[in-house]
Every structure is written in C-alpha cells, then in structure tokens.
Amino acid sequence: MACSVEYIEYVCQQLSEVGNVRSRKMMGDYIIYLDEKPVITACDNLCYVKKIPVLESIMADAECGCPYPGAKEHYILDIDHKKEALNVVKILWKELPFPKKKK
C-alpha cells in the first residue's frame, strides 16, 4: 500500500518548523527532505529513518522494519510525537550527507 497524500502532507507539516521540508514521490512511496537532505523514507503511511549509531539510545524503544523489500532495517519514527520526531530529524540532518549531484 502506497502512502496517502494526506499522510505525506501531515509529515511535512509536523517537520516544517525545523527547516524547508519537501517530499518527492518515488515508486509509490516518498522521500522527505529537510533543507535538501533526505531524512525520512515514507512507505505504507509509516516514517522510516536510517539506523545510525548516534540514534541508538534515542530510538532504543522504537519499532524497526524495512521500508521496502531488499532494504536494510530502519527505525520507524513516530511522527505523531512531534517533539521527539523533530529531535530525531535534527540529528539525522547533522549526520547524513547531502545527496550526490548527478552528472
């Protein structure tokens, strides 16, 4: 099941106070960008974030799953808990690289 447009709008709204948020549809699901860095993969109306060491203690109680077949396991971000979600996204933004430019 692909994400609903309403869900993606909600996710973007929840994150809007920390920077410029946009979404990009990719094969039925979405990538959510914060200030041009991809921070969330949204699939089946769930927000997935990469499992990186700096998030281990913060996301210790979070569910995990794969956003699509063949993907590495990710944390599932509870976007309804805005304060915690914003904290995770801010950390991801600092830790993740900008996408490489296409040549």
QUIGIWO-V678786 format. One line per field, one symbol per residue. phi: phi as a letter, one per 20 degrees, with the letter a starting at -180 (. if undefined). burial: I if it has 24 or more other ideal C-beta (glycine too) atoms within 12 Angstrom, else O. A space follows every 10 residues. Layout:
phi: ???
burial: ???
This chain:
phi: .ffegfffff gfffegfdqe dbccfclndc ddddlmdfdc ddcllcddcf ecgfegffdg effcadfbgn effcfeeeff eggfffffff fgffeeefff ffe
burial: OOIOOOIIOI IIOIIOOIOO IOIOOOOOII IIIIOOIIII IIIOIIIIII IOOOIOOIIO OIOOOOIIOO OOOIIIIIIO OOOOIIOIII IIIOOIOOOO OOO
